[in-house]
Amino acid sequence: MTTRLTNQSGFIEVLIVLFIGILLSAMFFVRFKTSSERVSGIVYNTTNDHAISGATCFSVRAGENTYVDEKNQSSYCLPEGSPYISLVNRARIKVVVVAHKYGLTIKAPWTVIPNVTVTEAR
């Protein structure tokens, strides 16, 4: 009888460790964004062709009515082959960036969700 209880106890411990492992990996792989965000400002700090993803990342120095962090900037990434890369690579251009909302998405941390559109502000 004690062997049976020990086996059940070990099985429960394995389930608990497995559950904790799933929760920890979900922090890295599951993403969701519940609202769209619209930012306008000057593009700077553009980096092309990230090593793993091939993404182009850039920052937008805030204009008016723009969400920013404590550094007065917002950062975005475009997937490889995006039609907006040439626009972002132009020097000191004023743009409007819209990051569209998306539901529950499972993705690898090095991939980019193609939810960003960039247009030149006039």
C-alpha positions in Angstrom: 0.0 0.0 0.0 2.8 2.4 0.8 4.4 1.8 -2.6 1.2 2.7 -4.3 0.9 6.0 -2.4 4.6 6.8 -3.2 4.0 6.2 -6.9 0.9 8.4 -6.8 2.8 11.1 -4.9 5.6 11.0 -7.5 3.0 11.2 -10.3 1.5 14.3 -8.8 4.9 15.9 -8.4 5.6 15.3 -12.1 2.3 16.9 -13.0 3.0 19.9 -10.9 6.5 20.4 -12.4 5.0 19.9 -15.9 2.3 22.5 -15.2 4.8 25.0 -13.9 7.0 24.4 -17.0 4.0 25.0 -19.3 3.3 28.3 -17.5 6.9 29.5 -17.7 7.1 28.7 -21.4 3.8 30.4 -22.1 5.4 33.6 -20.8 7.9 33.5 -23.8 5.6 32.1 -26.5 2.1 33.4 -26.0 1.4 37.0 -26.9 -1.8 39.1 -27.1 -2.5 42.7 -27.7 -6.0 44.0 -26.8 -6.0 47.4 -28.5 -4.5 49.2 -31.4 -2.0 51.9 -31.0 -1.3 54.9 -33.2 2.0 56.8 -33.0 3.4 59.7 -35.0 6.9 61.1 -34.9 10.3 60.9 -36.4 11.9 57.5 -37.2 15.3 56.9 -35.8 17.6 54.1 -34.5 16.7 51.7 -37.3 18.3 48.3 -37.3 18.0 46.0 -40.3 18.3 42.2 -40.7 18.3 40.9 -37.1 20.4 37.7 -37.0 17.7 35.2 -36.3 14.4 36.8 -37.5 15.6 39.1 -40.3 13.4 41.8 -38.8 13.8 45.5 -39.2 13.3 47.3 -35.9 13.0 51.1 -35.4 12.0 53.7 -32.8 9.7 56.7 -33.2 10.5 59.8 -31.3 7.2 61.0 -30.0 5.0 63.6 -31.5 1.8 64.9 -30.0 -1.0 62.4 -29.0 1.6 59.6 -28.9 2.1 56.8 -26.4 5.6 56.8 -25.2 7.6 55.1 -22.4 9.8 57.0 -20.0 12.4 57.6 -22.7 9.8 59.5 -24.9 9.9 56.8 -27.6 8.1 53.8 -29.0 9.7 50.8 -30.6 8.4 48.5 -33.4 9.6 45.7 -35.6 8.7 44.8 -39.2 9.0 41.3 -40.4 11.4 40.4 -43.2 10.0 41.4 -46.6 7.6 44.0 -45.2 6.7 46.7 -47.8 7.3 49.4 -45.1 11.0 48.7 -44.7 12.1 51.2 -47.4 10.1 53.9 -45.8 11.5 53.3 -42.4 15.1 53.3 -43.7 14.8 56.8 -45.1 16.6 59.3 -42.8 14.7 61.6 -40.5 11.2 61.0 -41.9 8.0 61.8 -40.0 5.7 58.8 -40.0 2.4 57.5 -38.6 2.7 54.0 -37.2 -0.3 51.9 -36.4 0.2 48.7 -34.4 -3.0 46.8 -34.9 -4.4 44.6 -32.1 -4.3 40.8 -32.3 -5.8 38.1 -30.2 -4.1 35.3 -28.4 -1.1 34.3 -30.5 1.5 31.6 -30.0 4.9 32.6 -31.5 8.6 32.1 -30.9 10.3 35.0 -29.1 12.5 35.8 -32.2 9.6 36.1 -34.7 7.7 39.2 -35.6 3.9 39.5 -35.8 3.1 41.5 -39.0 0.6 43.9 -37.3 2.4 47.2 -37.9 1.6 49.6 -40.8 3.7 52.7 -41.5 2.7 55.7 -43.6 4.6 58.9 -44.2 3.1 62.0 -42.4 2.7 65.1 -44.5 
